[in-house]
Amino acid sequence: MEIENDGYKPPKSSDELRRLVDQYLNITRENSVKVRRDRDYFDGHQISGNMRKELEERGQPIMPVNKIAPGLSGLMGIMDAGVADPECWPRSPKSQAAADIATKTLRYVTDRAKYKKSRRQTSEIFLIQGSCAAITQWDGRHITIERIRWEDFIHDPLSREHDFSDAKFFGIAKLLDTSDVRARFPDTYDDLQSPKGDFGDFFDDQSKARWWSSPKRDQLRVVDLYYLVIDQWHRCVFTDGGSLYAGPSEYRDDLGQSISPINAMSFEVDLRGDRYGAVRNMVPLQDAINSRNSKLLHLLNHRQTQQTDMYAPAANKDIARREAAKADGTIPFGWAPIQAPDLAQGQMLLLQQAHSDLDRMAPTPAVLGRLSGAAESGRKAQILQQAGYTELARAFGRFEEFEKTIFEKAWFVARDYLDQPTMIRITDNPRAMEWTQINEPILGPVMQPVMDSATGEPVIDPVTGQPMTRVAMGVTGYKNRIAELDLDIIISTVPSNATLEQEVFETIMETASSLGISPLDPNFDGLLAFMPIPNKRETQDRLKQIRAETEQANAPQAQQQAQVAEAAQQLQAQALQAKTAKDAAHAQKTTVEAQQIELENHHIIDRSVMNAAYGTPFNSGIPLN
């Protein structure tokens, strides 16, 4: 039965889509069994039933040495430490402020959706099962980012790309209670005559009929499938009995093209199209370790015997075998144990080689930080870690691309559906919370029609025949409207070593000290511009705020200091003026005294001349003194 919504006609019927799902089940069944085995090996279920039975018959304990779990846990720890935050970049210099708002909005959306939890879940599936998937969608109130369980994920089995970019369909196949299905699709569920399903998983059950439908359990498997036809994505929710919902994809990219809200990534893809994780290549070595351990233990617990006396009773053969297997056994007459150290030594060498090969696939000590000392700088430790997981860099790069796709789709959904005024937090400091509003309405005078209170209809102007209007306060526009922003999105990865930020801080302060620049100096911003620090803009804004607060707090003191300096300058000027006057008076006195001395010298010379002329002392009547 096909459902049409608002005149929409699906390009493919539910029967055609079911055949796509059946094709996926048939093609991926063999690889799915191996993927489940990989998961079992990580969980420690590494001994088969036949081997367990054989060991129990020997009386030998079952002791698998799980080397896969610690190795994969180390890889997951590295991925968890590489926390990724979205960052928006403008496409023009005028859009820098808009890019900051978009960055804060996208981080708010991912925090609200608890993306970090989904990231941990998907990274585990990525490394173990090999293919992780997530769906980013609008639930009517908020944007959600949810991982898709590996056993519920359906995809195009003919896809060969790691990121499924060539896939023609994605889907989620979940077992739901029939009551939940009826509540979500009340009309179409009843039209399908209330089908019921089975809880049995299709990977464990060879019968696809039981996977789709069985009356034994009051559950129903519902497939939510997004499929591509030419260049348009469509959605269909269906069961084995028919379609529950059909319609076009509700999501668009920045160019207006329809997209699927599901994105996925694989750790590795072989030539047959089988997708697998990091465990797949570890399984043979793990089997070798368990086998060598078992054989080595068997050789140590059992000894071979040799008949030394040809006349020994034949019955002693079985007794000698049993006694030789005991730690305190007594070998009967005519038999002696044989030492076979070469067998045990050979098994030990093979065991050591298997351990070494498996350790090579796991994170090296440099990756886990076992070789770096506590006093080493963060940058040096980071370099050691990067060198340690160079072989895994391609896989980590694929997961980073997976994250970027999630951020992009979250932004597309936010632009289309996050259109209401929303307050978002822009700082994480609990002591100084800062908020901003997106889609903030701007109020101003607008023209509104005059409504008739009696009829509720607009009042018509009898002269013009048009509705009468009046000036009233209304919304004239929006501030920080994210639907109007045109941006690029990249990922900014925070280093896993916490001491790296401390090292950058010390470098900045040492450079500023050598240049004689204080953090409160505006020139300090120019130094920050060249430093690789996270949240650079927030740091610069905070410094500007501190400078303004410092200047405001020091304003009275600065004014008092200015007054004191001005008074000191006045006193200094007065002292200089007095000294100048004193020096002038002293110079004048010296000049007068010099003139008097010169005059007296002239009188003495004149008297001497007169005395010489008259031969007697000449008295001019002028006293000499």
C-alpha positions as MATLAB code, in Angstrom:
seq = 'MEIENDGYKPPKSSDELRRLVDQYLNITRENSVKVRRDRDYFDGHQISGNMRKELEERGQPIMPVNKIAPGLSGLMGIMDAGVADPECWPRSPKSQAAADIATKTLRYVTDRAKYKKSRRQTSEIFLIQGSCAAITQWDGRHITIERIRWEDFIHDPLSREHDFSDAKFFGIAKLLDTSDVRARFPDTYDDLQSPKGDFGDFFDDQSKARWWSSPKRDQLRVVDLYYLVIDQWHRCVFTDGGSLYAGPSEYRDDLGQSISPINAMSFEVDLRGDRYGAVRNMVPLQDAINSRNSKLLHLLNHRQTQQTDMYAPAANKDIARREAAKADGTIPFGWAPIQAPDLAQGQMLLLQQAHSDLDRMAPTPAVLGRLSGAAESGRKAQILQQAGYTELARAFGRFEEFEKTIFEKAWFVARDYLDQPTMIRITDNPRAMEWTQINEPILGPVMQPVMDSATGEPVIDPVTGQPMTRVAMGVTGYKNRIAELDLDIIISTVPSNATLEQEVFETIMETASSLGISPLDPNFDGLLAFMPIPNKRETQDRLKQIRAETEQANAPQAQQQAQVAEAAQQLQAQALQAKTAKDAAHAQKTTVEAQQIELENHHIIDRSVMNAAYGTPFNSGIPLN';
ca = [
       0.000    0.000    0.000;
       1.397    3.430   -0.965;
       0.801    6.667    0.902;
       0.699   10.062   -0.805;
       1.168   13.193    1.336;
      -0.146   16.543    0.059;
      -0.076   15.402   -3.537;
       3.434   13.945   -3.250;
       3.953   10.843   -5.356;
       6.975    8.757   -4.315;
       9.319    7.860   -7.186;
       9.748    4.361   -5.735;
       7.193    2.101   -4.141;
       7.673    0.409   -0.796;
       8.085   -2.913   -2.614;
      11.018   -1.517   -4.586;
      12.560   -0.139   -1.416;
      12.080   -3.446    0.341;
      13.979   -5.162   -2.458;
      16.831   -2.701   -1.842;
      16.867   -3.715    1.813;
      16.794   -7.405    0.913;
      19.715   -6.798   -1.431;
      21.612   -5.212    1.420;
      20.864   -8.209    3.671;
      22.078  -10.705    1.082;
      25.279   -8.914    0.093;
      26.441   -7.947    3.572;
      25.461  -11.097    5.471;
      28.887  -12.771    5.299;
      30.753   -9.637    6.322;
      28.218   -8.943    9.068;
      29.041  -12.282   10.670;
      32.726  -11.319   10.695;
      31.912   -7.916   12.172;
      30.023   -9.556   15.018;
      33.003  -11.836   15.574;
      35.255   -8.766   15.727;
      33.028   -7.298   18.412;
      33.095  -10.563   20.342;
      36.884  -10.605   20.250;
      36.997   -7.093   21.690;
      34.595   -8.147   24.445;
      36.750  -11.189   25.279;
      34.615  -13.920   23.702;
      37.497  -15.458   21.742;
      37.218  -19.222   22.380;
      34.823  -21.141   20.154;
      32.423  -23.741   21.464;
      34.386  -26.667   20.004;
      37.625  -25.442   21.551;
      35.963  -24.969   24.924;
      34.679  -28.528   24.821;
      38.126  -29.863   23.935;
      39.807  -27.935   26.752;
      37.223  -29.130   29.234;
      37.884  -32.729   28.201;
      41.599  -32.166   28.833;
      40.864  -30.626   32.197;
      42.703  -27.514   31.057;
      41.484  -24.052   32.114;
      40.244  -21.613   29.486;
      42.545  -18.598   29.685;
      42.260  -16.269   26.675;
      44.692  -13.354   26.830;
      42.731  -10.422   25.432;
      45.287   -8.174   23.741;
      42.736   -6.514   21.462;
      40.746   -4.700   24.140;
      43.704   -2.758   25.640;
      44.977   -1.842   22.181;
      41.608   -0.573   20.979;
      40.976    1.183   24.288;
      44.204    3.107   23.722;
      43.036    4.157   20.269;
      39.659    5.220   21.624;
      41.420    7.221   24.320;
      43.423    9.065   21.682;
      40.268    9.860   19.721;
      38.415   11.002   22.834;
      41.322   13.287   23.738;
      41.182   14.954   20.324;
      38.119   17.041   21.148;
      36.853   18.842   18.071;
      34.931   22.122   18.065;
      33.310   23.680   15.002;
      34.530   27.067   13.861;
      32.944   29.229   11.164;
      35.000   31.390    8.842;
      33.652   34.318    6.798;
      33.692   34.402    3.022;
      34.361   38.154    3.056;
      36.134   40.499    5.517;
      32.840   42.216    6.335;
      31.376   38.968    7.705;
      33.806   38.500   10.610;
      31.222   39.460   13.248;
      28.673   37.149   11.625;
      31.209   34.312   11.658;
      31.694   34.738   15.399;
      27.948   34.565   15.976;
      27.679   31.480   13.765;
      30.532   29.783   15.638;
      28.853   30.366   18.988;
      25.521   29.239   17.587;
      26.931   26.011   16.185;
      28.750   25.230   19.423;
      25.551   25.903   21.334;
      23.670   23.536   19.034;
      26.227   20.736   19.406;
      26.393   21.164   23.185;
      22.605   21.152   23.396;
      22.524   17.940   21.338;
      25.188   16.313   23.592;
      27.406   15.732   20.609;
      30.406   14.674   22.698;
      28.455   11.662   23.940;
      27.504   10.712   20.385;
      31.130   11.222   19.352;
      32.381    8.688   21.893;
      29.775    6.180   20.800;
      30.482    6.562   17.096;
      34.271    6.443   17.543;
      33.940    3.066   19.286;
      31.820    1.685   16.447;
      34.249    3.195   13.926;
      37.218    1.305   15.386;
      35.538   -2.014   16.216;
      32.675   -2.661   13.793;
      34.215   -0.472   11.109;
      31.275    1.696    9.986;
      29.765    4.453   12.115;
      26.762    6.606   11.276;
      24.863    9.532   12.787;
      21.666   11.366   11.978;
      21.269   15.140   12.409;
      17.664   16.295   12.390;
      15.061   18.684   13.791;
      12.652   17.125   16.291;
      10.238   20.047   16.339;
      11.941   21.916   19.196;
      15.676   21.299   19.036;
      18.393   20.003   16.743;
      19.432   16.457   17.635;
      22.603   14.554   16.757;
      22.259   10.831   17.429;
      24.478    7.905   16.622;
      22.989    5.020   14.684;
      23.720    1.602   16.099;
      25.672   -0.599   13.736;
      23.039   -3.349   13.726;
      20.322   -0.789   12.832;
      22.238    0.920   10.018;
      21.272    0.131    6.414;
      23.171    1.464    3.417;
      23.818    0.903   -0.251;
      25.910   -2.314   -0.395;
      27.371   -1.275   -3.759;
      28.989    1.819   -2.281;
      32.807    1.680   -2.269;
      33.842    5.045   -0.811;
      34.851    5.354    2.829;
      32.435    8.246    3.369;
      29.540    6.621    1.430;
      29.536    9.569   -0.972;
      28.508    7.206   -3.784;
      25.672    5.581   -1.817;
      22.155    5.750   -3.210;
      20.323    5.137    0.057;
      20.748    5.239    3.835;
      18.385    3.985    6.447;
      17.636    2.936    9.990;
      15.910   -0.387   10.655;
      14.648   -0.611   14.236;
      12.434   -2.976   16.124;
       9.656   -0.924   17.676;
       6.749   -1.863   19.844;
       3.573   -1.990   17.828;
       1.975    0.466   20.249;
       4.662    3.033   19.434;
       4.216    2.493   15.710;
       0.454    2.925   16.035;
       0.955    6.144   18.028;
       3.279    7.652   15.402;
       1.314    6.495   12.345;
      -2.248    5.881   13.551;
      -3.987    6.011   10.170;
      -1.521    4.154    7.985;
      -0.798    1.515   10.637;
      -4.448    0.521   10.803;
      -4.619    0.517    7.008;
      -1.788   -2.047    6.981;
      -3.941   -4.319    9.185;
      -1.729   -3.875   12.278;
       1.337   -5.923   11.287;
       3.630   -7.384   13.941;
       7.266   -8.316   13.933;
       9.958  -10.444   15.500;
      12.802   -9.506   17.831;
      15.184  -11.953   16.149;
      18.097  -10.265   14.405;
      18.584  -10.927   10.710;
      22.311  -11.570   11.184;
      21.531  -14.468   13.510;
      18.483  -15.744   11.696;
      18.830  -17.010    8.145;
      15.144  -16.418    7.480;
      14.481  -12.876    6.241;
      10.761  -13.527    6.676;
      11.228  -13.677   10.448;
      13.317  -10.532   10.255;
      10.442   -8.657    8.660;
       7.384  -10.195   10.281;
       6.428  -12.814   12.849;
       3.475  -13.027   15.244;
       5.602  -14.417   18.102;
       6.615  -10.985   19.421;
       4.566   -7.830   19.713;
       7.207   -5.821   17.888;
       7.614   -4.569   14.371;
      10.701   -3.757   12.351;
      10.309   -0.304   10.835;
      12.698    0.975    8.160;
      13.243    4.734    7.862;
      14.967    5.039    4.486;
      16.405    8.053    2.651;
      17.059    7.321   -1.025;
      18.412    9.347   -3.930;
      16.633    9.659   -7.271;
      18.618   11.692   -9.826;
      19.590   14.670   -7.622;
      16.736   14.665   -5.093;
      16.607   12.835   -1.773;
      13.349   11.239   -0.665;
      12.189    9.616    2.549;
      10.031    6.583    3.131;
       9.070    4.878    6.392;
       7.804    1.383    5.725;
       7.428   -2.135    7.043;
       7.075   -5.482    5.389;
       3.403   -4.755    4.868;
       3.709   -1.376    3.173;
       4.439    2.299    3.575;
       3.758    4.290    6.739;
       5.029    7.636    5.432;
       6.467    8.973    2.182;
       7.709   12.415    1.257;
      10.667   14.443    0.062;
      13.671   15.019    2.304;
      13.036   17.888    4.708;
      16.639   19.135    4.702;
      18.614   21.392    2.332;
      22.231   22.476    2.030;
      23.464   26.060    1.609;
      22.765   25.857   -2.134;
      19.179   24.726   -1.662;
      19.795   21.128   -2.769;
      18.073   18.346   -0.846;
      20.325   16.239    1.372;
      20.102   13.196    3.589;
      20.389   13.855    7.346;
      22.398   10.630    7.704;
      26.151   10.609    7.236;
      28.527    7.685    7.753;
      32.198    6.741    7.600;
      34.134    3.464    7.426;
      37.492    2.630    8.961;
      38.516    0.601    5.904;
      36.957   -0.876    2.757;
      38.436   -3.828    0.873;
      38.160   -4.609   -2.829;
      34.980   -6.624   -2.303;
      33.295   -3.690   -0.614;
      33.430   -5.251    2.850;
      33.740   -2.630    5.564;
      35.704   -3.461    8.697;
      37.438   -1.895   11.669;
      40.817   -2.071   13.338;
      39.977   -5.410   14.994;
      39.800   -7.378   11.747;
      43.570   -7.630   11.216;
      44.163   -8.334   14.907;
      42.004  -11.460   15.037;
      44.537  -13.936   13.486;
      47.281  -12.775   15.854;
      44.899  -12.989   18.802;
      44.042  -16.562   17.794;
      47.761  -17.347   17.582;
      48.354  -15.992   21.088;
      45.496  -17.992   22.570;
      46.581  -21.135   20.707;
      50.261  -20.819   21.739;
      49.268  -20.209   25.339;
      47.101  -23.312   25.320;
      49.773  -25.491   23.685;
      52.501  -24.178   25.975;
      50.404  -24.884   29.043;
      49.646  -28.365   27.728;
      53.369  -29.083   27.173;
      54.238  -27.909   30.669;
      51.504  -29.995   32.284;
      52.201  -33.185   30.327;
      55.400  -35.183   29.839;
      56.217  -37.914   27.371;
      57.502  -41.252   28.685;
      59.837  -43.856   27.229;
      60.103  -47.563   27.992;
      63.553  -48.256   29.387;
      63.074  -51.961   30.168;
      61.707  -54.160   27.435;
      60.485  -56.617   30.060;
      58.341  -54.016   31.851;
      54.669  -55.016   32.148;
      52.489  -53.662   29.360;
      49.952  -52.482   31.932;
      52.506  -50.013   33.250;
      52.155  -47.988   30.018;
      48.851  -46.381   31.020;
      50.028  -45.961   34.604;
      53.192  -44.198   33.415;
      51.154  -41.809   31.238;
      48.862  -40.839   34.127;
      51.665  -40.482   36.661;
      53.818  -38.424   34.294;
      51.004  -35.870   34.018;
      51.034  -35.373   37.796;
      53.381  -32.975   39.569;
      54.064  -35.611   42.276;
      53.461  -38.699   40.156;
      55.444  -41.940   40.548;
      56.734  -43.444   37.328;
      56.452  -47.290   37.394;
      59.408  -49.581   36.846;
      60.618  -49.819   33.256;
      59.461  -46.315   32.203;
      61.180  -42.898   32.308;
      60.061  -39.338   31.389;
      61.509  -37.679   28.297;
      62.520  -34.032   28.416;
      61.431  -32.082   25.310;
      62.546  -28.480   25.888;
      62.736  -27.774   22.167;
      58.934  -28.016   21.792;
      58.229  -25.636   24.662;
      60.937  -23.260   23.512;
      59.542  -23.221   19.982;
      56.039  -22.455   21.236;
      57.451  -19.683   23.444;
      59.242  -18.055   20.514;
      56.100  -18.165   18.399;
      54.107  -16.712   21.297;
      56.549  -13.834   21.724;
      56.432  -13.084   18.011;
      52.627  -13.005   18.040;
      52.675  -10.647   21.038;
      55.147   -8.380   19.278;
      53.149   -8.274   16.050;
      49.905   -7.515   17.864;
      51.525   -4.791   19.961;
      52.707   -3.226   16.723;
      49.083   -2.726   15.700;
      48.190   -1.065   18.986;
      49.248    2.434   20.074;
      52.965    2.666   20.696;
      54.297    3.822   24.095;
      54.947    7.244   22.584;
      51.256    7.536   21.731;
      50.199    6.663   25.260;
      52.742    9.016   26.765;
      54.794    6.296   28.476;
      58.063    7.593   27.065;
      57.557   11.270   27.848;
      58.675   12.563   31.200;
      56.636   14.779   33.459;
      58.966   17.736   32.896;
      58.742   17.645   29.105;
      56.932   20.434   27.380;
      53.493   19.951   25.909;
      54.744   20.538   22.380;
      57.381   17.810   22.692;
      54.852   15.342   24.074;
      52.483   16.208   21.247;
      55.215   15.605   18.664;
      55.922   12.183   20.216;
      52.245   11.289   20.075;
      51.912   12.385   16.466;
      54.921   10.252   15.542;
      53.411    7.296   17.410;
      50.112    7.180   15.540;
      51.353    8.176   12.109;
      50.187    4.814   10.758;
      46.679    5.574   12.008;
      46.597    9.150   10.751;
      44.527    8.262    7.683;
      41.846    6.582    9.789;
      41.785    9.495   12.221;
      41.524   11.866    9.268;
      38.460   10.002    8.008;
      36.777   10.337   11.376;
      37.569   14.061   11.390;
      35.867   14.367    8.004;
      32.913   12.500    9.493;
      32.735   15.120   12.252;
      32.950   17.960    9.769;
      29.990   16.552    7.860;
      27.981   16.418   11.085;
      28.802   20.058   11.835;
      27.860   21.108    8.312;
      24.499   19.360    8.485;
      23.857   20.798   11.946;
      24.450   24.254   10.470;
      22.112   23.547    7.540;
      19.376   22.418    9.933;
      19.951   25.463   12.163;
      19.604   27.845    9.212;
      16.324   26.244    8.128;
      14.638   25.575   11.466;
      16.294   27.678   14.182;
      14.367   30.858   13.340;
      13.042   31.893   16.759;
      14.819   34.353   19.124;
      17.201   32.239   21.180;
      19.653   33.145   23.935;
      22.977   31.320   23.679;
      25.924   31.312   26.059;
      29.134   32.655   24.543;
      31.490   32.084   27.512;
      32.123   29.019   29.661;
      33.315   30.970   32.700;
      30.796   30.183   35.495;
      31.745   33.394   37.322;
      31.228   35.670   34.355;
      28.501   34.302   32.101;
      28.005   36.172   28.855;
      25.061   35.683   26.540;
      23.974   36.810   23.114;
      20.726   36.512   21.219;
      20.280   35.141   17.733;
      17.322   36.002   15.518;
      16.765   39.035   17.741;
      13.800   41.113   16.487;
      14.382   44.842   15.947;
      11.365   46.953   16.936;
      10.415   50.191   15.218;
       7.520   52.115   13.701;
       5.623   50.182   11.032;
       2.379   50.719    9.189;
      -0.431   48.436   10.342;
      -4.045   48.223    9.121;
      -6.789   49.675   11.283;
      -9.076   46.845   12.381;
     -12.801   47.192   12.984;
     -13.482   45.994   16.538;
     -16.969   44.864   15.602;
     -16.184   42.807   12.525;
     -12.484   42.152   12.956;
     -11.931   43.235    9.351;
      -9.664   46.070    8.139;
     -11.362   49.461    7.922;
     -11.646   50.692    4.316;
     -10.870   54.300    3.489;
     -13.943   55.634    1.613;
     -11.795   58.005   -0.437;
      -9.094   55.631   -1.674;
     -10.907   52.366   -1.272;
      -7.812   50.917    0.374;
      -7.442   49.615    3.944;
      -6.682   52.385    6.403;
      -3.305   52.149    8.144;
      -1.674   53.694   11.174;
       1.801   53.861   12.667;
       2.490   51.284   15.372;
       5.453   49.543   16.929;
       6.392   46.356   15.146;
       9.248   44.217   13.911;
      11.290   46.059   11.296;
      14.068   43.490   10.998;
      16.244   40.970   12.785;
      19.701   41.103   14.332;
      22.048   38.100   14.191;
      19.675   36.205   11.914;
      21.546   33.018   11.103;
      19.465   32.239    8.018;
      21.124   35.194    6.282;
      24.737   34.250    7.072;
      26.979   32.952    4.275;
      29.931   31.085    5.802;
      32.465   28.302    5.442;
      32.845   25.746    8.242;
      36.083   24.127    9.359;
      37.128   22.067   12.382;
      39.422   23.384   15.068;
      40.950   20.457   16.976;
      42.074   21.103   20.532;
      45.415   19.378   21.414;
      45.094   16.463   23.803;
      48.014   17.569   26.007;
      46.949   20.191   28.539;
      50.467   21.543   28.993;
      50.557   22.837   25.418;
      48.455   25.875   26.294;
      50.693   26.561   29.284;
      53.743   26.446   27.023;
      52.177   28.891   24.568;
      51.302   31.207   27.451;
      54.871   31.145   28.751;
      56.212   31.880   25.267;
      53.902   34.877   24.919;
      54.901   36.309   28.304;
      58.622   35.809   27.668;
      58.367   37.539   24.296;
      56.383   40.421   25.786;
      58.892   40.794   28.624;
      61.836   40.911   26.228;
      60.092   43.658   24.232;
      59.068   45.573   27.334;
      55.348   45.178   26.590;
      52.822   44.806   29.403;
      49.625   42.758   28.901;
      47.724   45.998   29.574;
      49.585   47.694   26.742;
      47.516   47.915   23.508;
      50.612   46.719   21.626;
      50.150   43.358   23.381;
      47.227   42.644   20.999;
      49.618   42.710   18.072;
      51.724   40.071   19.793;
      48.671   37.854   20.393;
      47.763   38.027   16.711;
      50.829   35.917   15.826;
      50.373   33.339   18.606;
      48.564   29.975   18.008;
      46.142   30.153   20.926;
      42.516   28.955   21.041;
      39.729   31.502   21.515;
      42.051   34.311   20.426;
      39.240   36.786   19.886;
      37.795   36.139   23.348;
      41.238   36.681   24.869;
      41.660   40.004   23.089;
      38.186   41.157   24.104;
      38.893   40.197   27.693;
      42.152   42.173   27.706;
      40.348   45.227   26.338;
      37.772   44.891   29.090;
      40.485   44.618   31.748;
      42.216   47.712   30.367;
      38.994   49.700   30.457;
      38.249   48.575   34.015;
      41.804   49.385   35.101;
      41.651   52.857   33.573;
      38.284   53.495   35.211;
      39.509   52.302   38.611;
      42.706   54.344   38.375;
      40.997   57.527   37.137;
      40.815   59.299   40.598;
      44.381   58.352   41.432;
      45.567   59.485   38.016;
      43.777   62.819   38.483;
      45.391   63.325   41.896;
      48.784   62.456   40.495;
      48.227   64.947   37.678;
      47.364   67.682   40.203;
      50.451   66.897   42.279;
      52.595   66.939   39.159;
      51.111   70.280   38.111;
      51.792   71.816   41.568;
      55.328   70.486   41.482;
      55.810   72.024   38.065;
      54.542   75.400   39.371;
      56.892   75.283   42.381;
      59.749   74.341   40.120;
      58.932   77.272   37.815;
      58.769   79.694   40.774;
      62.103   78.437   42.109;
      63.629   78.816   38.679;
      62.235   82.353   38.404;
      63.623   83.322   41.848;
      66.992   81.883   40.997;
      66.996   83.804   37.737;
      66.194   87.079   39.548;
      68.896   86.411   42.118;
      71.430   85.707   39.410;
      70.433   88.923   37.607;
      70.846   91.028   40.780;
      74.180   89.465   41.509;
      75.295   90.156   37.947;
      74.156   93.804   38.249;
      76.058   94.267   41.531;
      79.167   92.805   39.996;
      78.870   95.189   37.049;
      78.545   98.258   39.325;
      81.515   97.229   41.403;
      83.565   96.705   38.265;
      82.616  100.167   36.988;
      83.625  101.799   40.317;
      86.954  100.039   40.320;
      87.567  101.156   36.757;
      86.752  104.771   37.698;
      89.155  104.710   40.634;
      91.843  103.305   38.383;
      91.373  106.255   36.014;
      91.822  108.766   38.899;
      95.001  107.129   40.011;
      96.406  107.223   36.497;
      95.485  110.898   36.084;
      97.211  111.882   39.392;
     100.313  110.038   38.455;
     100.467  111.948   35.180;
     100.010  115.328   36.888;
     102.643  114.604   39.482;
     105.059  113.750   36.765;
     104.263  116.994   34.922;
     104.569  119.448   37.843;
     107.070  117.591   39.911;
     104.926  118.025   42.972;
     102.022  116.103   44.139;
      98.981  117.411   42.340;
      95.859  117.866   44.405;
      92.766  117.938   42.347;
      90.557  118.374   45.348;
      89.081  114.994   44.813;
      89.680  112.556   47.608;
      91.343  109.434   46.603;
      89.133  107.381   48.805;
];
